[in-house]
Amino acid sequence: MRRSLALLFGLLVLGGCNYGFSGGGGFPSSIKTIFVEPFENETVYFDLPQLVYEELFSELPRRLGVRPAGREVADVIVRGRIVGYDDVARNYTPGGADRPSQVLEHEVQVSIAIQLIDTKRNVILWESSRLTGRGTYNLASQTFEDGRAVAIQDLTRQIVDGAQSQW
């Protein structure tokens, strides 16, 4: 009886070893390359598209398990628009009669609309009409650039999570 159970357990374990991802990072196996287009910008922050592009270009291929490629040969094109940017006070001390209120922490919010397009089948693999990345910064020791960088990293995480959720 023990031998039978051990054999059954061994077969189950070995059978489980055949599991694997069908493509890079959860993409279908036909997707091996990616092209990131520079994003359109609907904000007044002229440097934002370059910052978003640099983050997505460096991180998406690695995190999705694909290689960067030129637009003409890529299996997937990443296309998007930056649709919003906010920098709001998140934490502050209220003022009193003898002192003004003091902002302690800000939150940067960068919002995008995005599509991941399968160029071979000409279909949208994944899209979101509004993703918002958030990043905080402490005014005593950080700048809005620090918060913005974290917000863009948060967007990248959400894009990877969204793309991988389809498979």
VENPE-V641392 format. One record per residue. N is the residue number from 1. RES is the residue in one small letter. BURIAL is # if it has 9 or more other ideal C-beta (glycine too) atoms within 8 Angstrom, else .. Layout:
# VENPE-V641392
n: {N | N}
res: {RES | RES}
burial: {BURIAL | BURIAL}
This chain:
# VENPE-V641392
n: {1 | 2 | 3 | 4 | 5 | 6 | 7 | 8 | 9 | 10 | 11 | 12 | 13 | 14 | 15 | 16 | 17 | 18 | 19 | 20 | 21 | 22 | 23 | 24 | 25 | 26 | 27 | 28 | 29 | 30 | 31 | 32 | 33 | 34 | 35 | 36 | 37 | 38 | 39 | 40 | 41 | 42 | 43 | 44 | 45 | 46 | 47 | 48 | 49 | 50 | 51 | 52 | 53 | 54 | 55 | 56 | 57 | 58 | 59 | 60 | 61 | 62 | 63 | 64 | 65 | 66 | 67 | 68 | 69 | 70 | 71 | 72 | 73 | 74 | 75 | 76 | 77 | 78 | 79 | 80 | 81 | 82 | 83 | 84 | 85 | 86 | 87 | 88 | 89 | 90 | 91 | 92 | 93 | 94 | 95 | 96 | 97 | 98 | 99 | 100 | 101 | 102 | 103 | 104 | 105 | 106 | 107 | 108 | 109 | 110 | 111 | 112 | 113 | 114 | 115 | 116 | 117 | 118 | 119 | 120 | 121 | 122 | 123 | 124 | 125 | 126 | 127 | 128 | 129 | 130 | 131 | 132 | 133 | 134 | 135 | 136 | 137 | 138 | 139 | 140 | 141 | 142 | 143 | 144 | 145 | 146 | 147 | 148 | 149 | 150 | 151 | 152 | 153 | 154 | 155 | 156 | 157 | 158 | 159 | 160 | 161 | 162 | 163 | 164 | 165 | 166 | 167}
res: {m | r | r | s | l | a | l | l | f | g | l | l | v | l | g | g | c | n | y | g | f | s | g | g | g | g | f | p | s | s | i | k | t | i | f | v | e | p | f | e | n | e | t | v | y | f | d | l | p | q | l | v | y | e | e | l | f | s | e | l | p | r | r | l | g | v | r | p | a | g | r | e | v | a | d | v | i | v | r | g | r | i | v | g | y | d | d | v | a | r | n | y | t | p | g | g | a | d | r | p | s | q | v | l | e | h | e | v | q | v | s | i | a | i | q | l | i | d | t | k | r | n | v | i | l | w | e | s | s | r | l | t | g | r | g | t | y | n | l | a | s | q | t | f | e | d | g | r | a | v | a | i | q | d | l | t | r | q | i | v | d | g | a | q | s | q | w}
burial: {. | . | . | . | . | . | . | . | . | . | . | . | . | . | . | . | . | . | . | . | . | . | # | # | # | # | # | . | . | . | # | . | # | # | # | # | # | . | # | . | # | . | # | . | . | . | . | # | # | . | # | # | # | . | # | # | # | . | # | # | # | . | # | # | # | # | . | # | # | . | . | . | . | # | # | # | # | # | . | # | # | # | # | # | # | . | # | . | . | . | . | # | . | . | . | . | . | . | . | . | . | . | # | # | # | # | # | # | # | # | # | # | # | # | # | # | # | # | # | . | . | . | . | . | # | # | . | # | . | # | # | # | # | # | # | # | # | . | # | . | . | . | . | # | . | # | # | # | # | # | # | # | # | # | # | # | . | # | # | # | . | # | # | # | . | . | .}
